[in-house]
Amino acid sequence: MKKLSVICMTVLSVAFLASCRGPMGPQGPAGQDGNANVVSAKLTIKSSDWYWIYYYTDVEGYERGQYAVTIDFPQYPVVNDNVFNHGAVLVYMKVDGAWSQVPLTYYYHIKDNGEDFLYETSIEVATLSDGGVRLFCTESDMWKVDPPAETEFKIVAIEASAYSHRSDVDYSNYEAVKTAFQLAD
């Protein structure tokens, strides 16, 4: 009986001592807000990042084609198989201080030799199965003009599980997407 008492006291002592803690150390930095099923990135595309895709030369000798830029994300796969096959890749472009969803058509004026020319430009997006995104910029007449100026873009990749459960979100509105998926700016 004495042996059993010693064993019980030993077990209770070990349990008591194991539950004791010393002083707490400093708290670590706060983690990032967000959603594990949604990845977002903000990036600036410089004019020099765009490359010309030549299609043909018209009868007047003007090159026709479009500009493109490929965006890779080596630090993390933005577009994995789940996103590519069943989720969503949303691209927003900053226009006049506000975020507008791509594809997007916008208009601008250029004065040349006293004449005012109205240009129509379209920005389109293609999702690449290797994890990247390709943007295309096309003038309405497909003429080769200067590449787009430096522009900010936001890319949001949403996995299928998160995307399919949020039909209440207006995906054309970046602020609604940001709120719904707790994205940090």
C-alpha positions in Angstrom: 0.0 0.0 0.0 2.9 2.3 0.8 4.3 1.6 -2.6 1.0 2.6 -4.3 0.9 5.9 -2.3 4.4 6.8 -3.4 3.5 6.1 -7.0 0.4 8.2 -6.8 2.2 11.1 -5.1 4.9 10.9 -7.8 2.4 11.0 -10.6 0.5 13.9 -9.0 3.7 15.8 -8.4 4.9 15.4 -12.0 1.4 16.5 -13.3 1.4 19.5 -11.0 4.9 20.6 -12.0 4.3 20.1 -15.7 1.3 22.4 -15.5 3.3 25.3 -14.1 4.6 28.0 -16.4 7.2 30.6 -16.2 6.8 34.2 -17.2 5.4 34.8 -20.7 7.8 36.3 -23.3 6.9 39.2 -25.6 4.0 38.7 -28.0 4.9 38.2 -31.6 3.8 40.4 -34.4 0.2 40.2 -35.6 -0.5 37.9 -38.5 -1.9 39.0 -41.8 -5.7 39.3 -42.1 -7.3 37.4 -44.9 -8.7 34.1 -46.0 -6.6 31.0 -46.6 -8.7 30.2 -49.8 -8.1 33.7 -51.3 -4.8 35.1 -52.4 -4.4 38.7 -53.6 -1.5 40.8 -55.0 -1.1 44.4 -55.9 1.4 45.3 -58.5 2.6 48.1 -60.7 3.2 47.3 -64.4 5.6 49.7 -66.0 5.4 50.8 -69.6 8.6 48.9 -70.3 7.1 45.6 -69.0 4.7 45.4 -72.0 5.8 43.6 -75.2 4.4 43.9 -78.7 2.7 41.0 -80.4 2.9 41.5 -84.1 0.1 40.2 -86.2 0.4 41.8 -89.7 1.2 45.0 -91.6 -1.7 46.7 -93.3 -1.8 48.0 -96.8 -0.7 51.4 -95.6 2.4 49.9 -93.9 1.2 50.2 -90.3 1.9 47.3 -87.9 -1.2 45.7 -86.4 -1.2 43.7 -83.1 -1.4 44.2 -79.4 0.7 44.6 -76.3 0.9 41.9 -73.6 2.5 41.4 -70.2 2.9 38.1 -68.4 2.7 38.2 -64.6 4.4 35.3 -62.8 4.2 34.8 -59.0 7.2 32.8 -58.0 6.6 33.4 -54.3 3.3 31.5 -54.3 1.1 29.9 -56.9 -1.8 32.3 -57.3 -3.5 30.2 -59.9 -3.4 26.5 -58.8 -5.5 23.7 -60.4 -8.4 24.3 -58.0 -8.5 28.0 -58.9 -7.9 27.5 -62.6 -10.6 24.8 -63.0 -13.3 25.8 -60.6 -12.5 29.1 -58.8 -12.0 32.6 -60.1 -9.2 34.9 -61.0 -10.2 38.5 -60.8 -8.1 41.4 -62.1 -8.7 45.1 -61.3 -7.0 48.1 -62.9 -6.7 51.5 -61.3 -8.4 54.1 -63.5 -8.8 57.7 -62.4 -8.2 56.7 -58.7 -10.8 53.8 -58.6 -10.5 50.1 -59.1 -12.2 48.8 -62.3 -12.6 45.1 -63.2 -10.8 43.8 -66.2 -11.8 43.2 -69.0 -12.1 46.9 -69.4 -12.5 49.4 -72.3 -11.5 53.0 -71.8 -11.2 56.1 -74.0 -8.6 58.8 -74.1 -7.7 61.8 -76.3 -4.4 62.7 -78.0 -3.7 65.9 -79.8 -1.4 65.5 -82.8 -0.6 68.5 -85.1 -3.6 70.4 -83.7 -6.0 67.5 -84.3 -7.8 65.7 -81.5 -7.9 61.9 -81.8 -10.1 59.7 -79.7 -8.6 56.3 -78.9 -10.4 53.3 -77.6 -8.3 50.8 -75.7 -9.2 47.4 -74.2 -7.5 45.5 -71.5 -8.2 41.8 -71.4 -6.9 39.0 -69.1 -6.0 35.4 -69.6 -5.4 33.0 -66.8 -2.4 30.7 -67.3 -2.4 27.1 -66.1 1.1 27.4 -64.8 0.1 29.9 -62.1 0.4 33.3 -63.9 -1.8 35.8 -65.6 -1.4 37.5 -69.0 -2.8 40.9 -69.7 -3.5 42.2 -73.2 -3.8 45.8 -74.3 -5.4 46.4 -77.7 -6.1 49.7 -79.4 -9.5 49.6 -81.3 -7.7 49.8 -84.6 -4.9 47.5 -83.5 -2.3 50.1 -84.5 1.1 50.1 -82.8 1.1 53.1 -80.5 3.0 53.6 -77.3 2.6 50.8 -74.7 0.3 51.6 -71.8 1.7 53.9 -69.1 2.6 52.7 -65.7 -0.5 51.2 -64.2 -1.5 49.6 -60.9 -3.3 46.2 -60.9 -4.8 44.0 -58.3 -5.2 40.3 -58.8 -7.4 38.2 -56.6 -7.4 34.3 -56.9 -10.3 32.6 -55.2 -10.3 28.8 -54.7 -13.4 26.9 -55.6 -14.6 26.3 -52.1 -14.7 30.0 -51.2 -16.0 31.1 -54.6 -18.9 28.7 -54.8 -20.2 29.7 -51.3 -20.2 33.5 -52.0 -22.8 34.1 -54.7 -23.8 37.2 -52.7 -20.6 39.1 -53.6 -20.6 41.6 -56.5 -17.3 40.5 -58.0 -17.1 43.4 -60.4 -16.7 45.7 -57.3 -13.2 45.4 -55.8 -14.4 47.0 -52.5 -17.1 44.3 -52.1 -14.6 41.5 -52.8 -12.1 43.1 -50.4 -14.8 43.2 -47.6 -16.2 39.7 -48.3 -12.8 38.0 -48.3 -11.1 40.2 -45.7 -8.3 41.3 -48.0 -5.6 43.6 -46.8 -4.9 46.5 -49.2 
